């Protein structure tokens, strides 16, 4: 069985005036592995889901990962509210793109404005996706939420215990 590559780690990268930002090299390897059409010399494709007003980051999917989401949406009953809404969020409110020859993404102005991205972007791996945040927003919202969650746990509780509670789920 082949091991599935995952997005791991975090880093900060400069965003230029045209919206170009370098993707971490390890993330590019995952994008290449997750694009069935990728071969050496081509640029891997990906889908950036920007979603509704509540989403304050850009979620970047490999082609395989977004296909898995699409398959689950298509399995929902035609005409159902859930299917319509998920199609809107994942198909309509998304941007298909590719990594350029220099390992950068070009983020359209609309996407940069949506999350308040200016001079710097914060990248964080999320397993089968990665997220792009405005660094201050990430620190204020996600980092503090993680710290609060950990602070609520008793000192002798290792967060790994939660993995064993969801076996077979």
N, C-alpha and C positions, 0 to 999 in steps of 0.2 A: 504494500500500500504506500502510495506517495504521500509525503508529508505536505500539508497545505501551508503555504507561507502566510504569515500574519503581519499586520502592521503593528509595530512595537516601537515605543520610545516617544520622545518629544524634542522639539527644537524650535528655535526662532529663526526667521529668514526675512531679509529685506524685501519690500515690495516697491518696484519702481513706478514712475508716473504713468506708465502704460499698463500697469496691473500685472507685470511679469514677476513671478516669484519662483525661486528654486525649490524643487521637491527634495526632501532628504533622499540620499542615494539608496538607502535600504527600502524606502517606500517605492522607489522606481522599480526595484527588483520584484516586489510583490505585484505591482501593476502589470509588469511584463508577464509574470507567471499567471496572472488572472485574466489575461486577454487571449482568447483562443486564436485570434488572427495575428498575434504578434510573432514576428521573426526578426532575427538580427538585421539591423538597418532600418527597421520601421519604428515608428513612435507608438508606444502603448496608448490605448484609448481608456477612458474612464468616464463616469457620469458623476457630476456634482449635483447633489440635491440640496436646494436652498430652502425649500418648504415655506411654511406659513410664517406669520409675524411673530409667533412664539419662539421660533428657532433662531438662535443668535449666533449660529456658526454654519459653516458649509460642511456637509457630509459627503465624502468622496468614496465612491464605490468602484471596485474593479468591474470589468464587464461580466465576469462570472457571478460576482456578488449581486449585481443589479438584476441579472437574469433570474437568480433565485427569488428575489423579491417579486419580480414580474410574474414568475410562475405561481407564486402564492396568491397574488392579486387575481390572476386569471382563474384560479380555482374557486374564487368566490362567485356566488350567483350573479348572473348578468342582471343589471338593473338594480341591484342592491345598493343602498346608500353607502355601505362600507366599501364596496368595489369602486363606486364613483369617486368617493373621497380619496381613497388610496391611489387611484389612477391620477387624480389631480395633484396630490402631494408628491408622488414619485415619478410620474411621467410628465405632467404639466410644469410643475415647479422644479425643474431640473435643467441642467446644461450638459450636453454631451460634448466632450472635448478630447484632446490628446496632449501628451507631453511633447514639448518641442525638442529639436535636435540638441539643445544645450541643457536638457533636464529641467526645463521650467514649464510652469503652467501660466497661461494668460487668463487672468480673472477679469471678466467683463465688468465695466463700471457698475452696472446694476447689482451684481453680486457683492462687490466691494462696499458699495453704499449700504446695502442691506445689513451688513454686519459691522459697519463703521471701520472698515479696514483702510489704513492709510500707509504709514511708512514701514510697518513690521507686521508679520503674520506669525502666529503660534500654531505649530503642527503638533497633533497628538494622535498616536496610534490607538485604534479601538478594535483590534482583532481583524475582522473582515472588512473594515472601513477605516478611514482616517478622517480627522476633523481639522478644519482650519478656523481659527478664532482670531479676533482682535485680542492681543495679549491682556489688556486691562479687563476686558469683559470676562475672559477665562478666569483670571485671578479672582475677580469679584464674585463670580457666580459658581463656577464648577469647583475650583480649588477649595473655596470656603465650604461648599456643601460636602465635599469629601472629608474635610477636617472635622466638620460638625458631626458627621456620621461616625467617624472613628472616635471622637470624644464621647459620644453617647454609649459606646461599648465599654463594658467593664475592662479594667486594665489587664486581666488575665485571659481575655478572649482574643484568639487569633482569627482574623477575618477569613482565613482558609476554611474554617469550620462550615461556612455557608455553602461551599462547593459540595460538600457531602450531603447536604440537605436536599439537593435537587437532582439526585441520581435518577436516570431513566425518564426525566421530564421532557 
